[in-house]
Amino acid sequence: MLKNATRPTCFHTQSESNDLIIPRSGHRVLVDSQFLYSWGGFNSDLWDVENDEHTRFPLLKEMLQYEMVTDTWRKLEMEGEFPTGLASHVVFKLHRHILHTGGSGVPFGGSNSNAIYDFNLDTLQWKCIVQEQDLSEEKEAAAPKYGQALAQIDNYMYIVGGTSGFTYDMDINRLNLTDLTWEHLEPRSKYVPSERYRHEVVHYEGNLYLFGGGTAGIEYQLKEIDVFHIEMRVWEKAPTVPYQDIDGGKSLYPAGRKCHSCHLLADSVYVIGGLGGGRIQQKIWRLHLPSLQWTKLDFSLPKPDGCLFVFGGVTKIDTERTNDLQCVWLAIPSLRTMSWSVVWSCLDKTRLAETRSRLLQLGVPADLLQSR
């Protein structure tokens, strides 16, 4: 029955509430056990749309929340001190908070910031928790930029690379989340990777692994992976092992790319999408980190437990964006997740409020019936 269990399954979901969501790129997505959150983004079709006090078109000042079990979207009503960098920023989730830094507004490169903003998911309030740093006086903070990569490790937030819109860098700065102080990590190796933006980094066993990225006209290749050893502060270039295409008899590597996504699951990194070789990449590749062995998964992305979500992005270079939500099961979901999905599909949603207590009596966990 589970003979294909090791093969990831890809599917596409499009709820009715998704019809009102503006297609976008340059946004950032986070997930927890119940929700997917999408913050910011850009759509070039909105240049001529008139703004009011709540909008910043063609940028999208929106925090979207998707509930996985019910397959429903809603736009959160936010207040407070908002970030202005709503495209190519970085975010991560810390308990019931979403932290934001970097990103750019319009024109790109004209409104960069290195301030840190906090969004409280309980109060729906934004506030600036680390003011913008003047690098003429303080060299430790990350520069104001966009397209940087982020990794959260224990009590630190690492910022790697990025662009001001005019120059690129490969700086590594980290923010101490306990006292909110910056530190610049100067490499002790002669070798440092080329400056870039729209790359990704993942943390594994004390090292930062750098994937792709580029400049306006370059995408860096993935035949070799740059690795930063955090404790020693040393960069090295690690050759990877190609995927052996049995049918074609070839040794294959994923195409170089930028503007992609990466996801770490156990000891493997999944590389999804991106721009490379003048086209949008649709294949999903997996790199097993202990062996640095590449595997090309035998499906493409179509037009939570072990489930990878891909929301929005560019479907035709410079012209078309999407509001599709695409999902890939990278592992067998828990019995709890599968059981609740079946139960939910059978419920009369219009009577959920009046049957909630009965469902609790029958043993449905309270967190699955959590009220909005």
C-alpha positions as CSV (number, residue, x, y, z in Angstrom):
1,M,0.0,0.0,0.0
2,L,2.9,2.4,0.7
3,K,5.2,1.2,-2.1
4,N,5.5,4.9,-3.4
5,A,5.8,6.3,0.1
6,T,9.4,7.5,-0.5
7,R,8.4,9.4,-3.6
8,P,7.2,12.9,-2.9
9,T,3.7,13.7,-4.1
10,C,2.9,17.1,-5.6
11,F,-0.6,18.6,-5.8
12,H,-2.1,22.0,-6.4
13,T,-4.7,23.7,-4.2
14,Q,-6.9,26.6,-5.1
15,S,-9.5,27.6,-2.5
16,E,-12.5,29.9,-3.2
17,S,-11.0,32.5,-0.9
18,N,-7.8,32.5,-3.0
19,D,-9.6,34.2,-5.9
20,L,-9.4,37.6,-4.2
21,I,-5.6,37.4,-3.6
22,I,-3.4,39.5,-5.8
23,P,-0.7,37.5,-7.7
24,R,2.7,38.5,-6.4
25,S,6.5,38.0,-6.3
26,G,9.2,39.2,-4.0
27,H,7.1,38.2,-0.9
28,R,8.1,35.9,1.9
29,V,6.3,32.8,3.3
30,L,6.4,31.2,6.8
31,V,4.5,28.2,8.1
32,D,3.7,26.7,11.5
33,S,1.6,23.7,12.5
34,Q,-1.7,25.3,11.5
35,F,-1.1,28.3,9.2
36,L,0.9,29.6,6.3
37,Y,1.7,33.3,6.4
38,S,2.7,35.5,3.4
39,W,4.1,38.9,3.9
40,G,4.6,41.7,1.3
41,G,5.3,41.3,-2.4
42,F,5.2,43.2,-5.6
43,N,3.0,43.2,-8.8
44,S,3.9,45.4,-11.7
45,D,0.3,45.4,-12.9
46,L,-0.5,47.7,-10.0
47,W,1.7,50.7,-10.9
48,D,-1.3,52.8,-11.9
49,V,-3.6,51.8,-9.0
50,E,-4.3,54.7,-6.7
51,N,-3.1,54.2,-3.1
52,D,-4.9,55.1,0.1
53,E,-3.6,55.3,3.7
54,H,-3.5,51.5,3.9
55,T,-1.9,50.5,0.6
56,R,1.5,51.0,-1.1
57,F,0.9,49.7,-4.7
58,P,2.6,48.3,-6.7
59,L,4.0,46.8,-3.4
60,L,1.6,44.8,-1.3
61,K,1.4,45.8,2.4
62,E,-0.5,42.6,3.2
63,M,-0.1,39.8,5.7
64,L,-2.1,36.8,4.4
65,Q,-3.0,33.8,6.5
66,Y,-3.8,30.5,5.0
67,E,-5.4,27.8,7.3
68,M,-4.2,24.4,6.0
69,V,-6.9,22.2,7.3
70,T,-9.9,24.4,6.3
71,D,-8.2,25.5,3.0
72,T,-9.2,29.1,3.6
73,W,-7.3,32.5,3.3
74,R,-7.8,35.7,5.1
75,K,-6.0,39.1,5.1
76,L,-5.0,40.2,8.6
77,E,-6.0,43.7,9.8
78,M,-2.7,45.1,11.0
79,E,-1.7,48.3,12.9
80,G,1.4,49.9,14.1
81,E,4.8,50.9,12.7
82,F,5.2,49.1,9.4
83,P,8.3,48.1,7.4
84,T,8.7,49.9,4.1
85,G,10.8,47.2,2.4
86,L,8.0,45.0,1.1
87,A,9.9,43.2,-1.7
88,S,12.9,40.9,-1.5
89,H,13.0,41.2,2.3
90,V,13.7,38.4,4.9
91,V,11.5,37.2,7.7
92,F,11.4,34.4,10.3
93,K,9.0,33.3,12.9
94,L,9.9,33.3,16.6
95,H,7.2,31.9,18.8
96,R,4.2,34.1,18.2
97,H,6.2,36.8,16.4
98,I,7.4,37.4,12.9
99,L,10.6,39.4,12.5
100,H,11.3,41.4,9.4
101,T,14.5,43.1,8.1
102,G,15.8,44.4,4.7
103,G,13.8,44.6,1.6
104,S,13.2,47.5,-0.8
105,G,10.4,49.8,-1.8
106,V,9.9,51.6,-5.1
107,P,12.1,52.5,-6.8
108,F,14.1,49.4,-5.9
109,G,17.3,50.4,-4.1
110,G,15.9,53.8,-3.2
111,S,14.5,53.0,0.2
112,N,16.6,50.2,1.8
113,S,16.7,49.8,5.6
114,N,18.5,47.6,8.1
115,A,16.0,48.2,10.9
116,I,14.3,45.2,12.5
117,Y,10.5,45.0,12.8
118,D,8.4,42.7,14.9
119,F,4.9,41.6,14.1
120,N,2.9,40.2,17.0
121,L,0.5,37.5,15.8
122,D,-1.7,37.8,18.8
123,T,-2.2,41.6,18.8
124,L,-1.6,42.1,15.0
125,Q,0.7,45.0,15.8
126,W,3.9,46.0,14.0
127,K,6.7,47.8,15.8
128,C,10.3,48.6,15.1
129,I,12.5,46.9,17.8
130,V,16.0,47.8,16.4
131,Q,16.3,51.2,14.8
132,E,18.2,51.7,11.6
133,Q,21.9,51.7,12.1
134,D,24.3,54.3,10.5
135,L,27.2,52.3,9.2
136,S,29.5,55.3,9.2
137,E,29.5,55.0,13.0
138,E,28.6,51.4,13.6
139,K,30.2,48.7,11.4
140,E,28.7,45.7,13.1
141,A,25.1,45.9,11.7
142,A,24.1,44.5,8.3
143,A,23.9,47.1,5.6
144,P,20.6,48.5,4.4
145,K,19.9,46.2,1.5
146,Y,17.5,43.6,-0.1
147,G,17.8,40.2,-1.6
148,Q,19.9,39.0,1.4
149,A,19.6,35.5,2.8
150,L,18.6,34.7,6.4
151,A,19.3,31.8,8.8
152,Q,18.0,31.7,12.4
153,I,20.3,29.6,14.7
154,D,19.5,29.4,18.4
155,N,19.5,33.0,19.7
156,Y,21.0,34.5,16.6
157,M,19.7,35.8,13.2
158,Y,22.3,35.6,10.5
159,I,22.1,37.9,7.4
160,V,24.2,36.8,4.4
161,G,24.9,38.9,1.3
162,G,22.5,41.1,-0.6
163,T,22.4,44.3,-2.7
164,S,21.9,48.0,-2.2
165,G,20.5,48.1,-5.8
166,F,23.9,49.4,-7.0
167,T,26.5,47.1,-5.3
168,Y,26.5,43.6,-4.0
169,D,28.2,42.0,-1.0
170,M,28.8,38.7,0.8
171,D,29.0,40.1,4.3
172,I,27.8,37.9,7.2
173,N,26.2,39.8,10.1
174,R,24.3,38.3,13.0
175,L,21.8,39.8,15.4
176,N,21.7,38.6,19.0
177,L,18.0,38.0,19.7
178,T,18.6,38.2,23.4
179,D,20.0,41.8,23.6
180,L,19.3,42.9,20.0
181,T,22.9,43.8,19.2
182,W,24.7,43.3,15.9
183,E,28.0,41.6,15.2
184,H,29.9,41.4,11.9
185,L,31.6,38.0,11.2
186,E,34.8,38.7,9.3
187,P,35.9,35.6,7.4
188,R,39.3,34.2,8.4
189,S,39.8,32.5,5.0
190,K,41.4,33.9,1.9
191,Y,38.5,32.5,-0.1
192,V,35.2,34.3,0.1
193,P,32.3,33.6,-2.4
194,S,31.4,36.2,-5.0
195,E,29.0,39.0,-4.0
196,R,25.4,38.2,-4.8
197,Y,21.7,38.6,-4.0
198,R,18.6,36.4,-4.1
199,H,20.5,33.4,-2.9
200,E,19.5,31.1,0.0
201,V,21.4,29.7,3.0
202,V,20.5,26.8,5.3
203,H,22.1,25.9,8.6
204,Y,23.3,22.3,9.2
205,E,25.6,21.0,12.0
206,G,27.3,24.3,12.6
207,N,27.7,25.4,9.0
208,L,25.9,27.7,6.6
209,Y,25.4,26.2,3.1
210,L,25.0,28.8,0.4
211,F,22.8,28.0,-2.7
212,G,22.8,30.0,-5.9
213,G,22.1,33.7,-6.2
214,G,23.6,36.1,-8.6
215,T,23.7,39.7,-9.9
216,A,21.6,41.4,-12.5
217,G,23.1,39.3,-15.3
218,I,24.6,36.3,-13.5
219,E,23.2,33.2,-11.8
220,Y,25.8,31.2,-9.8
221,Q,26.0,27.4,-10.4
222,L,25.3,24.6,-7.9
223,K,28.0,22.1,-9.0
224,E,29.9,23.4,-6.1
225,I,28.4,24.6,-2.8
226,D,30.0,27.3,-0.7
227,V,30.1,26.4,3.0
228,F,30.8,28.8,5.9
229,H,32.0,27.2,9.1
230,I,30.6,29.4,11.8
231,E,32.9,28.7,14.7
232,M,36.1,28.9,12.6
233,R,34.6,31.7,10.4
234,V,36.1,30.0,7.3
235,W,34.6,29.7,3.9
236,E,35.3,26.6,1.7
237,K,34.0,25.5,-1.7
238,A,32.7,21.9,-1.5
239,P,32.2,19.9,-4.8
240,T,28.9,18.0,-5.0
241,V,28.1,14.6,-6.4
242,P,25.9,14.7,-9.6
243,Y,22.7,12.8,-10.1
244,Q,23.0,9.8,-12.3
245,D,20.3,9.8,-14.9
246,I,19.9,6.1,-15.6
247,D,17.6,6.6,-18.6
248,G,19.7,9.2,-20.3
249,G,23.1,7.9,-19.1
250,K,24.2,11.3,-18.0
251,S,25.6,12.9,-14.8
252,L,23.4,15.9,-14.0
253,Y,23.6,18.9,-11.7
254,P,20.8,21.4,-11.1
255,A,21.0,24.6,-13.2
256,G,22.5,27.7,-11.6
257,R,19.8,30.0,-10.3
258,K,18.7,33.0,-8.3
259,C,15.3,34.0,-6.8
260,H,14.6,30.4,-5.8
261,S,13.7,28.8,-2.5
262,C,15.4,26.3,-0.3
263,H,14.0,24.1,2.4
264,L,15.9,21.9,4.9
265,L,14.2,18.7,6.0
266,A,16.3,16.3,8.2
267,D,19.7,16.1,6.5
268,S,18.6,17.2,3.0
269,V,18.0,20.5,1.3
270,Y,15.2,20.9,-1.4
271,V,15.9,23.5,-4.0
272,I,12.7,24.9,-5.6
273,G,12.1,27.1,-8.6
274,G,14.1,30.2,-9.4
275,L,15.5,31.9,-12.5
276,G,18.4,30.3,-14.4
277,G,19.6,30.1,-17.9
278,G,17.0,32.7,-19.0
279,R,14.1,30.6,-17.9
280,I,12.1,29.7,-14.8
281,Q,13.2,26.4,-13.3
282,Q,10.4,24.0,-12.5
283,K,12.2,20.8,-11.3
284,I,12.8,20.2,-7.6
285,W,16.3,19.0,-6.6
286,R,17.4,17.5,-3.3
287,L,20.9,17.7,-1.9
288,H,21.8,15.2,0.8
289,L,24.2,17.2,2.9
290,P,26.3,14.5,4.5
291,S,27.3,13.1,1.1
292,L,26.6,16.2,-1.0
293,Q,24.7,14.0,-3.4
294,W,22.2,15.6,-5.8
295,T,18.9,13.9,-6.7
296,K,16.5,15.2,-9.3
297,L,12.9,14.5,-8.2
298,D,10.8,12.9,-10.9
299,F,8.1,15.6,-11.0
300,S,7.8,19.3,-11.6
301,L,5.8,21.9,-9.8
302,P,2.3,22.3,-11.4
303,K,0.8,25.6,-13.0
304,P,1.8,20.2,7.0
305,D,3.9,17.5,8.3
306,G,6.6,17.0,5.8
307,C,4.6,19.2,3.4
308,L,6.3,21.9,1.4
309,F,4.2,24.9,0.4
310,V,5.0,27.2,-2.6
311,F,2.9,30.3,-2.9
312,G,2.9,32.9,-5.6
313,G,5.9,33.9,-7.7
314,V,6.7,34.6,-11.3
315,T,5.3,32.3,-14.0
316,K,6.5,34.2,-17.1
317,I,9.7,36.3,-16.8
318,D,8.9,40.0,-16.1
319,T,5.2,39.7,-17.2
320,E,3.2,37.2,-15.2
321,R,2.8,36.4,-11.5
322,T,0.5,33.9,-9.8
323,N,-1.6,33.5,-6.6
324,D,-1.5,29.7,-6.8
325,L,-0.7,27.7,-3.7
326,Q,1.3,24.5,-4.6
327,C,2.1,21.8,-2.1
328,V,4.6,18.9,-2.1
329,W,4.5,16.1,0.4
330,L,8.2,15.3,1.1
331,A,7.3,12.7,3.8
332,I,4.4,10.6,4.9
333,P,2.1,12.9,7.0
334,S,1.2,12.0,10.5
335,L,-1.8,9.8,11.2
336,R,-3.2,12.8,13.2
337,T,-3.0,15.0,10.1
338,M,-4.5,12.5,7.8
339,S,-7.3,11.6,10.2
340,W,-8.3,15.2,10.8
341,S,-8.3,16.0,7.1
342,V,-10.8,13.2,6.6
343,V,-13.0,14.3,9.5
344,W,-12.9,17.9,8.4
345,S,-14.0,17.0,4.8
346,C,-17.1,15.3,6.3
347,L,-18.2,18.1,8.6
348,D,-21.0,20.6,7.9
349,K,-19.0,23.8,8.1
350,T,-22.1,25.9,8.5
351,R,-22.9,24.2,11.9
352,L,-19.4,24.0,13.2
353,A,-20.0,26.5,16.0
354,E,-22.9,24.6,17.4
355,T,-21.2,21.2,17.1
356,R,-17.9,22.3,18.6
357,S,-18.6,21.1,22.1
358,R,-19.9,17.7,20.8
359,L,-16.7,17.2,18.8
360,L,-14.6,17.9,21.9
361,Q,-16.6,15.3,23.8
362,L,-16.0,12.8,21.0
363,G,-12.2,13.4,21.5
364,V,-11.3,15.8,18.7
365,P,-8.3,17.8,20.1
366,A,-9.1,21.4,21.1
367,D,-6.3,22.9,19.0
368,L,-7.9,21.4,15.8
369,L,-11.1,23.2,16.7
370,Q,-9.4,26.5,17.6
371,S,-11.7,29.4,16.9
372,R,-10.6,32.2,14.6
